[in-house]
Amino acid sequence: MMITLIAILALLSGLARGQAVDSFPFSRLPFRSDIPTSQLPLLITITWDDSVTPYTSWLFSKIAKTKDPHTGCYLKSTFYVSIEGNTKCEFVQGLRKGGHEIGTHTLDHKGTPSVQQIQGAVDWLADNCGVPPQEMRGFRTPFLNWDDSTLQNLHQLGFLYDSSIGPTDHIANNQGADHTWPFTFDQANIDQFENGKPNIDITPAPGLWEIPMWSLYDTAGQAVIPMDYPNPNGPNSVIPNLIHPNFLKHYNGNRAPLGLFFHASWLVANGDAFAAWIQDIMNTYTDVFFVTSYELLQYMKNPVPASQFVQSCPNQQLCFAPRDTGCLFGKFNGETCQCDCTPPYCRGPDGACTEYTNCPVAPTTPIAPVMAPVAAPVPPYTGPGCCSQTFKSCDVTWCGTTEAQCNACSGQLKWLANGPLTNCMANWAWGCSKDTDCCDGLVCSASSCTPGIRSPTPVAAPVPVAPVPVPTPIAAPVPVPSPVRAPVPAPSPVRVPTPVAPVPVPAPVRVPTPVVAPVPVPSPVVAPLPAPSPVVSPVSTQGCCSQDALQCNVNWCGTTQASCKACGSSYTWLANGAPAAGSCLARWATCGGSVPCCPGTFCDRKSQWHSSCEPGPTW
């Protein structure tokens, strides 16, 4: 206790001198002797986990338009991005334009991840999306599954902070009024933190910060899981019943930061109410700020009273998908924040590529800017083979330099025997129309190149079929002239009685005539016609394609079950249409309460902190 007190006093003396801090002990009142608690700003950090897609970009736009009238800044958030799940670079670029922080969440969404999984996400976002590695300072482990190796891996790779640990010090923190502030892993163990994993010894990792995943507390004082807070009392009840009361606890307590942690799917039911609450807080309080996780740590290193806190947002730009399906007939441009449409389509009223009758003669956007970034990074290759996660470029440096080492590495990797490729689309690239558009080892699924086995193309099969029926009808008329020769011997009067025997000859001649009775063939052809019509009719009016098992939200994959399934495994067919609102939970939603997951999904309890509706065997 005495050592901790001395450390705090030493820290505060450093703060008083205006020195930046890279070591911060565990504390609930770290600035008490330097800044009165009532004068501290309350910093709110909102974070989002998993892949960045058109759907998540569009959902986030519901709240991203909120603006603080006192600072002039739009809302800022932190995104912990995993590559698995079809992350799209153009929307990652759009988030950066909005001033949002890009953190990482592993390459393939693996809990207790290896160095390769952690570094792989950084490399992919840097190589494919242009995110500078030095900007990706923070990490959250999937499913919140971590151990000491997770922290040591982050420390080894030079990360600034982790945000994966949920404290269980519910009594000590006074049910949310006295939470611990962020701290560094300089001490060997953090007994006060009661991290819920008492059997794990935490090895010191000097300079590595922890931004805790603080719990919220319900009206009974019970801790609620720290992600995707449920609505037990109906739609939008989570704001007045849980989020706002906990905000007041933090504001009237020790002013420890308030963390709100989500997956984007939470916004489906709560987005509008959440946006209204954020805007109300911005309008009402001059000492409350919505910041990124990195901005929070910058404040920890250089604390000031709320009256001196300055939030910067230069060149901040709203840059999101125009609708939940993206651009439709085109591709979103993360630089211009507009859809580049595929002719003959152009942008409609909402910005998506839906118009084709009133389009300007010239293309809506020049093609050159789109092609330039693709052509630039293609240097001549003179070395041996290399390991790749894009199936196109030499982008995996952590798995050795041989084919055996590449194949033994975790994740979906491919050995490029002759070096990088140039005339194909990479893994996760969007815009393909057929398998051969993608690099070897990839298939075109729902307009994106993904790892898979290509189906053999039956080119030769139809070739022999066509000629076979052609000679058959041509040969049939040949025997017809044969009976014409019968009259030739007829002039011989002696032979008249003898040719009576040819009576059977006409019989075979008549055989072709009944053969012509393909007349019955039309009747079986007609028979199938009524059969499909009753099947197609109800499907087109009731069934629909969905990507979350709750809404009919995939209109670009056609209107039949077959066309929906052909779009790829990311989508499912709802034979009876969308379930009734509130009857079930969408894919990715947090589950475990009284409301079940929607048909086709199941509640996957990944850890003590996190469970979500995931695709099941019938998906």
Secondary structure as GFF3:
##gff-version 3
##sequence-region A 1 619
A	DSSP	alpha_helix	2	16	.	.	.	ID=ss1
A	DSSP	three_ten_helix	37	39	.	.	.	ID=ss2
A	DSSP	beta_strand	42	49	.	.	.	ID=ss3
A	DSSP	alpha_helix	54	64	.	.	.	ID=ss4
A	DSSP	beta_strand	78	81	.	.	.	ID=ss5
A	DSSP	alpha_helix	89	97	.	.	.	ID=ss6
A	DSSP	beta_strand	101	104	.	.	.	ID=ss7
A	DSSP	alpha_helix	115	129	.	.	.	ID=ss8
A	DSSP	three_ten_helix	133	135	.	.	.	ID=ss9
A	DSSP	beta_strand	138	139	.	.	.	ID=ss10
A	DSSP	three_ten_helix	142	144	.	.	.	ID=ss11
A	DSSP	alpha_helix	148	157	.	.	.	ID=ss12
A	DSSP	beta_strand	161	162	.	.	.	ID=ss13
A	DSSP	beta_strand	183	185	.	.	.	ID=ss14
A	DSSP	three_ten_helix	191	193	.	.	.	ID=ss15
A	DSSP	beta_strand	205	210	.	.	.	ID=ss16
A	DSSP	beta_strand	216	217	.	.	.	ID=ss17
A	DSSP	beta_strand	223	224	.	.	.	ID=ss18
A	DSSP	alpha_helix	238	238	.	.	.	ID=ss19
A	DSSP	pi_helix	239	243	.	.	.	ID=ss20
A	DSSP	alpha_helix	244	252	.	.	.	ID=ss21
A	DSSP	beta_strand	258	263	.	.	.	ID=ss22
A	DSSP	three_ten_helix	264	266	.	.	.	ID=ss23
A	DSSP	alpha_helix	267	284	.	.	.	ID=ss24
A	DSSP	beta_strand	288	291	.	.	.	ID=ss25
A	DSSP	alpha_helix	293	301	.	.	.	ID=ss26
A	DSSP	three_ten_helix	306	308	.	.	.	ID=ss27
A	DSSP	beta_strand	330	333	.	.	.	ID=ss28
A	DSSP	beta_strand	338	341	.	.	.	ID=ss29
A	DSSP	beta_strand	346	347	.	.	.	ID=ss30
A	DSSP	beta_strand	353	355	.	.	.	ID=ss31
A	DSSP	alpha_helix	368	375	.	.	.	ID=ss32
A	DSSP	beta_strand	386	388	.	.	.	ID=ss33
A	DSSP	alpha_helix	403	408	.	.	.	ID=ss34
A	DSSP	beta_strand	414	416	.	.	.	ID=ss35
A	DSSP	three_ten_helix	435	437	.	.	.	ID=ss36
A	DSSP	beta_strand	442	445	.	.	.	ID=ss37
A	DSSP	beta_strand	448	451	.	.	.	ID=ss38
A	DSSP	alpha_helix	462	465	.	.	.	ID=ss39
A	DSSP	alpha_helix	471	475	.	.	.	ID=ss40
A	DSSP	three_ten_helix	482	485	.	.	.	ID=ss41
A	DSSP	three_ten_helix	498	500	.	.	.	ID=ss42
A	DSSP	alpha_helix	506	510	.	.	.	ID=ss43
A	DSSP	alpha_helix	512	515	.	.	.	ID=ss44
A	DSSP	alpha_helix	522	526	.	.	.	ID=ss45
A	DSSP	alpha_helix	532	542	.	.	.	ID=ss46
A	DSSP	beta_strand	544	546	.	.	.	ID=ss47
A	DSSP	three_ten_helix	555	557	.	.	.	ID=ss48
A	DSSP	alpha_helix	561	566	.	.	.	ID=ss49
A	DSSP	beta_strand	572	574	.	.	.	ID=ss50
A	DSSP	beta_strand	601	605	.	.	.	ID=ss51
A	DSSP	beta_strand	611	615	.	.	.	ID=ss52
###
